[in-house]
Every structure is written in C-alpha cells, then in structure tokens.
C-alpha cells in the first residue's frame, strides 16, 4: 500500500486493519484494508481510498460516526 510505505518512510508507526465497505454485510469477509497511524498516544485512520480529506481520529473504546463532505456518514 503506497500510503503505508510513505507514512513509514516519514517515521510513523503504521498498521493495517481489515474493514467492511458500504453496505455492511456481516456474513461476508472484510474486503478493505485500512491503514492507521499512531501519533503520540492518539490513533488516526489515514485512508485516501475512501475520500477522507485528512486523518480521522480513531477511538478504540466506542463506536463513532464521522461525516465527510457534510452529508456522508461513516461508522467506525
């Protein structure tokens, strides 16, 4: 993954996790790899493939929703 290599090259700690795309179909296997990076003690999703315009703060403790372009909701 190009973004993963670039972030590692810049010195970030990066990991990939499996993810579901829309629509969520729990009977199917995850079909998307999502890179996330740790910056200090905070984790961020960095996924240009889903049109995120910048890092999205990730909270592993709860489900969260984020809105892109003011109208597209995503549940993380």
C-alpha distances in whole Angstrom, upper triangle without the diagonal:
4,6,5,6,9,10,11,12,15,16,15,14,11,11,10,12,13,15,17,17,21,23,23,24,25,26,23,20,17,14,12,9,10,9,12,14,17,19,23,24,22,19,17,14,12,10,11,11,14,16,16,18,17,16,18,20,20,23,23,27,27,26,25,25,24,25,23,25,28,28,25,25,22,23,21
4,5,5,6,9,10,10,12,14,14,15,12,13,12,15,17,18,20,20,23,25,26,27,28,29,26,23,20,18,15,12,12,10,13,14,17,19,22,24,22,19,17,15,12,11,10,11,14,15,16,16,16,16,18,21,21,24,25,28,29,28,27,26,24,25,22,24,27,28,25,26,23,24,22
4,5,5,6,9,10,11,12,11,12,10,11,11,14,16,16,19,19,22,24,24,26,27,29,26,23,20,18,14,11,10,8,10,11,14,16,19,21,19,16,13,11,8,8,8,10,13,13,13,14,12,12,15,17,17,21,22,25,26,25,24,23,21,22,20,22,25,26,23,23,21,22,20
4,5,5,6,8,10,11,9,9,7,8,8,12,14,16,19,19,22,25,24,26,26,28,25,22,19,17,14,11,9,7,9,9,12,14,18,19,17,14,13,11,9,9,11,12,15,16,15,16,14,13,15,17,17,20,20,24,25,24,23,24,22,23,22,24,27,28,25,24,22,22,20
4,6,5,6,9,10,10,11,9,11,11,15,17,19,22,23,26,28,28,30,30,31,28,25,22,20,17,14,13,10,12,12,15,16,19,21,20,17,16,15,12,13,14,15,18,19,18,19,17,16,19,20,20,23,24,27,28,28,27,27,26,27,25,27,30,31,28,28,25,26,23
4,5,5,6,9,9,11,10,13,14,17,19,21,24,24,26,29,29,31,32,33,30,27,24,22,19,16,14,11,12,12,14,15,18,20,19,17,15,14,11,12,13,15,17,18,17,17,15,14,17,19,20,23,24,28,29,28,27,27,25,26,24,25,28,30,27,27,25,26,24
4,5,5,6,5,8,7,10,12,15,18,20,23,23,26,29,28,30,30,32,30,27,23,22,19,15,13,10,10,8,11,11,14,17,15,13,12,12,9,12,13,15,17,17,16,16,13,12,15,16,17,20,21,25,26,25,24,25,23,24,22,24,27,29,26,26,23,24,21
4,5,5,5,6,6,10,12,16,19,21,24,25,28,31,30,32,31,33,30,27,24,23,20,16,15,11,11,9,11,12,15,17,16,15,14,14,12,14,16,18,20,21,19,19,17,15,18,18,19,21,22,25,27,27,26,27,25,27,26,28,31,32,29,29,26,26,23
4,5,7,10,10,13,15,19,22,24,27,27,31,33,33,35,35,36,33,30,27,26,22,19,18,14,14,12,14,14,17,20,19,18,17,17,15,17,17,19,22,22,21,21,18,17,20,21,22,25,25,29,30,30,29,30,28,29,28,29,32,34,31,31,29,29,26
4,6,9,10,14,17,20,23,24,28,28,31,34,33,35,35,37,35,32,28,27,24,20,18,14,14,11,12,12,14,17,17,16,15,16,14,16,17,20,22,22,20,19,16,15,18,19,20,23,24,28,29,29,28,29,26,28,26,28,30,32,30,30,28,28,26
4,7,9,13,16,19,22,24,28,28,31,34,33,35,35,37,34,31,28,27,24,20,18,14,13,10,11,10,12,15,15,15,15,16,15,17,19,21,23,23,21,21,18,16,19,19,19,22,23,26,28,28,28,29,27,29,27,29,32,34,31,31,28,28,25
4,6,10,13,16,19,21,24,25,28,31,30,32,31,34,31,28,25,25,21,18,15,11,10,6,7,7,10,12,12,11,11,12,12,15,17,19,21,21,19,19,15,13,15,15,16,18,19,22,24,25,24,25,23,25,24,27,29,31,28,27,25,25,22
4,7,11,13,17,19,23,24,27,30,28,30,29,31,29,26,23,23,20,16,14,10,8,6,6,8,10,11,11,10,11,12,12,15,17,19,21,22,20,20,17,14,16,15,15,17,17,20,22,23,23,24,23,26,25,28,30,31,29,27,24,24,20
4,7,10,14,16,19,21,24,26,25,27,26,28,26,22,19,19,16,12,10,7,6,4,7,10,12,13,12,10,10,10,9,12,15,16,18,19,17,18,15,13,14,14,13,16,16,19,21,21,21,22,21,23,23,26,28,29,26,25,22,21,18
4,7,10,13,16,18,22,24,22,24,23,25,22,19,16,16,13,10,8,6,6,7,9,12,15,14,13,10,10,10,10,12,15,16,17,19,17,19,17,14,15,15,13,15,14,18,19,19,20,21,21,23,23,26,28,28,25,24,20,20,16
4,7,9,13,15,19,21,19,20,20,21,19,16,12,12,10,6,5,4,6,9,12,15,18,17,16,12,12,10,10,10,14,14,15,17,16,19,17,14,15,15,13,16,14,18,19,18,19,20,20,22,21,25,27,27,23,22,18,18,15
4,6,10,13,16,18,16,17,16,18,16,13,10,11,8,6,5,6,8,11,13,17,19,18,16,13,12,10,12,11,15,14,14,18,16,19,18,15,15,15,12,14,12,16,17,16,17,18,18,21,21,24,26,25,22,20,16,15,12
4,7,10,14,15,13,14,13,15,12,9,6,7,6,5,6,9,11,14,17,20,23,21,19,16,15,12,13,12,15,14,14,17,17,20,20,17,16,17,14,16,14,17,17,16,17,18,18,21,21,24,26,25,21,19,16,14,12
4,7,10,12,10,11,11,13,11,9,5,6,5,6,7,10,12,15,18,21,24,22,20,16,15,11,13,11,14,12,12,15,15,19,18,16,15,16,14,15,14,17,16,14,14,15,15,17,18,21,22,21,17,16,12,11,9
4,7,8,6,8,8,11,9,8,5,6,6,9,10,13,15,19,21,24,27,25,22,19,17,14,16,13,16,13,12,15,16,19,20,18,17,18,16,17,16,19,17,14,15,15,15,17,17,20,22,20,16,14,11,10,10
4,6,6,8,11,13,11,10,8,7,7,10,10,14,16,20,23,25,28,27,24,20,18,15,15,12,14,11,9,13,14,18,19,18,16,18,17,19,18,21,19,16,16,14,15,15,15,18,19,17,13,13,10,10,11
3,5,8,11,13,12,13,11,10,10,13,14,17,19,23,25,28,30,29,26,22,20,17,18,15,16,13,11,13,15,18,20,20,18,20,19,20,20,22,20,16,16,14,14,14,14,17,18,15,11,11,9,10,12
4,6,10,12,11,12,11,11,12,16,16,20,21,25,28,30,33,31,28,25,23,19,20,18,19,16,14,16,18,21,23,22,20,22,21,22,22,23,20,17,17,15,16,16,16,19,19,16,13,12,11,11,13
4,6,9,9,10,9,10,12,15,15,19,20,24,26,29,31,29,26,23,21,18,20,18,20,17,15,18,18,22,23,22,20,21,19,20,19,20,18,14,15,14,16,17,18,21,21,18,15,13,11,10,12
4,6,6,8,9,10,13,16,17,21,22,26,28,31,34,32,29,26,24,21,23,20,22,19,18,21,22,26,26,25,23,24,22,22,21,22,20,17,18,18,20,21,21,24,25,22,19,17,15,14,15
4,5,7,8,11,13,16,17,21,22,26,28,31,33,30,28,25,24,21,23,21,24,21,20,23,23,27,27,26,23,24,21,21,19,21,19,16,18,18,20,22,23,26,27,24,21,19,16,14,15
4,7,9,12,15,18,20,23,25,28,30,34,36,34,31,28,27,24,26,24,26,23,22,26,26,30,30,29,27,28,25,25,23,24,22,20,22,22,24,26,27,29,30,27,24,22,19,18,18
4,7,8,12,15,17,20,23,26,29,32,34,32,30,27,25,22,24,21,23,20,20,23,24,28,28,27,25,26,24,24,22,24,23,20,22,22,23,25,25,28,29,27,23,21,19,18,18
4,6,9,12,14,18,20,23,26,29,32,30,28,24,23,20,21,19,21,19,18,22,23,27,27,25,24,25,22,23,21,23,22,20,21,22,23,25,25,28,29,27,23,22,19,17,17
4,6,8,11,14,16,20,22,26,28,27,24,21,20,16,18,15,18,15,15,19,19,23,23,21,20,21,18,20,18,20,20,17,19,19,20,21,22,25,26,24,21,19,16,15,14
4,7,10,13,16,20,23,26,29,28,25,22,20,16,17,14,16,13,13,17,18,21,22,21,20,22,20,21,20,23,22,20,20,20,20,21,21,24,26,24,20,19,16,16,15
4,6,10,13,16,20,23,26,25,22,18,16,13,13,10,12,10,10,14,15,18,18,17,17,19,17,19,18,21,21,18,19,18,18,19,18,21,23,22,18,18,14,15,13
4,7,10,13,17,20,23,22,20,16,14,11,11,9,11,10,11,14,14,17,17,15,15,17,15,18,17,20,20,18,19,19,18,20,19,22,24,24,20,19,16,16,14
4,6,10,13,16,19,19,16,12,10,7,7,6,10,9,9,12,12,15,14,12,12,13,12,15,14,18,18,16,16,16,15,17,17,20,22,22,18,17,14,14,11
4,7,10,13,16,16,14,10,9,6,6,6,10,10,11,14,12,14,13,10,11,12,11,14,14,18,19,18,17,18,17,19,18,21,23,23,20,19,16,16,13
4,7,10,13,13,10,7,5,4,6,8,11,13,13,15,13,14,12,9,9,9,8,11,12,16,16,16,16,17,16,18,18,21,23,23,21,19,16,16,12
4,6,10,10,8,6,5,7,7,10,13,16,16,17,14,15,12,9,10,10,10,12,13,17,18,18,18,19,18,20,20,23,24,26,23,22,19,18,15
4,6,6,6,4,6,9,10,14,17,19,19,20,17,18,14,11,12,10,10,12,12,15,18,19,18,20,19,21,22,25,26,27,25,23,21,20,16
4,6,5,6,8,11,12,15,18,21,21,21,18,18,14,11,12,10,11,13,15,17,19,20,19,21,19,22,22,24,26,28,26,25,22,22,19
4,6,8,11,14,15,19,22,24,24,24,21,21,17,14,15,12,13,14,15,17,20,22,21,23,22,24,25,27,28,30,29,27,25,24,21
4,7,10,14,16,19,22,25,24,25,21,22,18,15,14,11,11,11,12,14,17,19,18,21,20,23,24,27,28,30,28,26,23,22,19
4,7,10,13,16,19,21,21,21,18,18,15,11,11,7,8,8,10,12,14,16,15,17,17,20,20,23,24,26,24,22,20,18,15
4,7,10,13,16,18,17,18,15,16,13,9,8,6,5,7,9,12,13,14,14,15,15,18,18,22,23,24,22,20,17,16,13
4,6,9,12,15,14,15,11,12,9,6,5,4,5,9,11,14,14,14,13,14,12,15,15,18,20,21,19,17,15,14,11
4,6,9,11,11,12,9,11,9,6,5,6,6,10,11,15,15,14,13,13,11,14,13,17,18,19,17,15,12,12,10
4,7,9,9,10,8,9,7,5,7,9,10,14,15,19,19,18,16,16,13,15,14,16,19,20,17,17,14,15,13
4,5,6,7,6,9,8,8,9,12,12,16,17,20,20,18,16,16,13,14,12,15,18,18,15,15,13,14,13
4,5,5,6,7,8,9,11,14,15,19,20,24,23,21,19,18,15,15,12,14,17,18,15,16,14,16,16
4,6,8,10,11,12,13,16,17,20,21,24,23,21,19,18,16,16,13,15,18,18,15,16,14,16,15
4,6,9,11,11,11,15,15,18,20,23,21,18,16,15,12,12,10,12,15,14,11,12,10,13,13
4,6,9,11,11,15,16,20,22,24,23,20,18,15,12,11,8,9,13,13,11,12,11,15,15
4,5,7,8,11,13,17,19,21,20,18,15,13,10,10,7,9,12,13,11,11,10,13,13
4,7,9,12,15,18,21,24,22,21,18,16,12,11,8,9,12,14,13,14,14,16,16
4,6,10,12,16,19,21,21,20,17,15,12,12,10,12,14,16,15,15,14,16,15
4,6,9,13,15,18,18,17,15,14,11,13,12,14,16,18,16,16,14,15,13
4,6,10,13,15,14,13,11,10,8,10,10,13,14,16,14,13,11,12,10
4,7,10,12,12,12,10,11,9,12,13,16,17,18,17,15,13,12,10
4,6,9,9,9,8,10,10,13,15,18,19,20,17,15,12,11,8
4,6,6,8,7,11,12,15,17,21,21,21,19,16,14,12,9
4,6,8,9,13,14,18,20,24,24,24,21,18,15,12,9
4,7,9,13,15,19,22,25,25,25,23,19,17,14,11
4,6,10,13,16,19,23,22,22,20,16,14,11,9
4,7,10,14,17,20,19,19,17,13,10,7,6
4,7,10,13,17,16,16,14,10,8,6,5
4,7,10,13,12,12,10,7,5,4,6
4,7,10,10,10,8,6,5,6,8
4,7,6,6,5,4,6,9,11
4,5,6,5,6,8,11,13
4,6,6,9,11,15,16
4,6,8,11,14,17
4,6,10,13,16
4,7,10,13
4,7,10
4,6
4
